């Protein structure tokens, strides 16, 4: 009998005698079905060398599986003295924490903008770095220092990042593959590794907590903290893993970190505050009684997240509708406002002004942000804008900006008066129209789903939910629903994330957003396989079909927390093989047949450590998959010894 030449030690493996597939020349595992009975493994049909279509991931220090030991097993949050959550938002970020003894008493620091008009529980998501990309400042302090540099014409050599979370989302939406080499641009277009920018921001917030307590003489040790990091529920698995990598780079131990989904966190807080009164006068006892269903509308600065929860006995939450949404947050309102200015002065002038009058432009956005949150019914809305805007325009044009405005559709709606713009409220509210329409349409789409029938409560959370204009749009669109807005809706995600860190079992089930599967091959079956896909193995002469999508979870499946959604036993190809790797795919379709069908995407790889070579080719390693948490997890064990084997997903490869 002939054996395959050895080409490495990280090839995929064959399945056990109870589920032993035939592996093709491109070395994909086989999905077993009634039409695909296992065959006896021999030297002629053991898995073969990996092809370019399924190249294993080279293990490096950045992605090397960690063998579980007593000193690096995941930490249960209740073992720690504190839980600290970082809410990393598009426009504003912050942190909050509570103790193990009193989880519901949550502390949030105050942030001072340097202006008497802005004192808040969050600070702008802005990062300032020096010429060598060393960290200088974050938040309000970064804004202040950058404005000072801009006024002195000394800002060009510095790196100033704002709203970079949305830049990352835009890259993902465009289909760009996320990796640790993905870059984001600063305010004038200079690029830097995204993971470094995110890491600087997370590290600042982490260090701020530790310094605050040290200065008070109540020092908290980092080892006493279990960390929580929030992400939008609509983010995919690579984006979640990316945030985890950034947190690790910021000095947070991955075993003391959990990812929280933003709408879930807000839902948890509102449910737990049993005595809380909401802005419409309702109380949480009615809203969160067992059997109650409600739609969570998490409206943030960048993204809108929605899901539907049902309260079960014991206060556990079950997700009824998979999380969905889009980039319709407060930033879209800003874009619409900016487009109005472009309509008047032209895109070329606007770009030049943003580039050379950066400080003045940032001031305009800050004042607009305040006006967005104000509750006022005055007929006129006044915005501050630097005189340099109208002065620069007149220098470059034959008309003044007031004269130019009269030639546009805004002639009767807007006036320029020195350092102010006065506009009709109708015009101001029109900036919200695109965002409100997207949100209302999507809420209607979710509520029309038979799976959420009976949902009559809409819970609005997130900073953008504090907008009276958005609230009014939702109430008018759904008069049959109670629209509930908690006080300080912008803090609901942050505080809820703290509670989630104390008890991650509160969300007992979730709904799969995608169909997940492993890329594999099967013996060719003319009754079910495309004849064009038939290939003959050069080594054993068998006909096989490649690129089979071996499904583990179907989109829409209800996933129970801590429940295994797939279990397989794998064997090595070579006696001294120490690692293996499988390709993992997703699809929005319920039953994809092939991994190269439209809508199928390579998510990453599953890597397993099989460094215990005792038993050679007869070694068996059982892998169990869990999709019910906020992140996909896998666990593995050596079947012979019953000892834990390290296994993990790697979604951040530079190349598919």
C-alpha angles and dihedrals in degrees: 000000000000124000125208117258113258112249103165145329103254103069123135116263141227123257126250128272089270093054107014114160130192111247122214132223092273088056104237121155116249125242110228119224139153087273094049111054117186118258129212112270117239137160087271097059106031114125113285135217118303117257129215088266092063107025113169118241114256108239113235137163088272096056107018113138112247117227109228114245133167090263097051106035115125111279121236108232093228089064091065127080094225140028115206123187126199115204104201105196135181094242105011135024136185146152137236135182145185137188130257089241094055111019096168094058098084124186124209123182122230120242121207120208095198087251125095089226096064123054111141148155090247136050130212116277093241129135126196121196131180128239091281092049092254117149117263109162147341135209122352090354091056090050092050096048093045092050089051090051091048092051089054092046088241101113102092095084093050128081116235117181124188131168089004091149087069091047088057091049091051090053091051092048091052089059097254111153111243119229141147086270095058112121135210127201127236124228093285098038104267111144132225136168107283094218089058094051092049090045092054090054095047092045092052092054092045093050092044091061093048093046094048091057094042090054090052092050091245097109118194118202117224090231089061092062131086107201130216124194121194125220132173112269090231092062115107129235097269090053091052091049089048091057090048090053090050090051091049089051088052089059101263113137108237090221089061095048132087129183116231124198110231102229091044091052092051091047091052093052094049091049094049097050093079094171095043119124119213130218093261091054095254124130131225094242089075096037096049104034116133112282094024117133123201139171115235112216108190106188111186135169094271113013138032116220123191134180138150122239132192121203113229130192112293091032095277117152124225121195112229100178125039114248114268141158141114149233095297100119132120091295089068088059089053091050091052091050091049090049089057090056090048090051088059105038102022131248095269094056092044093053091047092049092050089049100047101025097042096145093053092046092052089051090055091053092047092053091045089052090056092049091050090060098042119107104220137138098194114138093234129051117203122205126187115233127172116257086234088076096063093032094054091045093054091049091057099039138048091233132061117244090252091055091047091051090057088062092058136071088260094066095111096032105054139042132187115221115175108287094356141077116210115197137172114261088238090064093045092051090048088069087068095050100090092048095044092049093052091048096046092046092051094047088053091050092052095046090052090062109107089219091069097043112150096033105142102156127078114195110202116201137157130070095284089054087070087071110108089207093058092044091051092049092053094046092050093048095049109032090159091063131074108237108209121193118183120218110267091017088179090067097047094093094046096048093040090054089059091054090046089055090057094048119016092174093074090092098060099180141015136191120245112246093198143022108254126203148152122250109242147147133242136195104271114265114188090203094065110011129083108253089221089064095056113118132174119230109234092210105049101013094235121142115237142176116224134201094043114169104227101199122219101165131016124220107261095026116141107242117204117214113257092004119129113242096186137015127188136163118221134195128204124250094220130041093234097039112137106179137029134194135198130189115243121207138189133201136178089219118091098228114020112180099197133031093228095057118119109278096028116118133187104241098184139272139303111226125195131189112223097164092142097090095180107131096026113212093002093064114120126201120190117211122195123193127209122191099166098091130072088270132035111253136187131196128191139190138190103250093209098049099023087225121143116263121200115249130165144162120249112201099161105075115143090226131034 
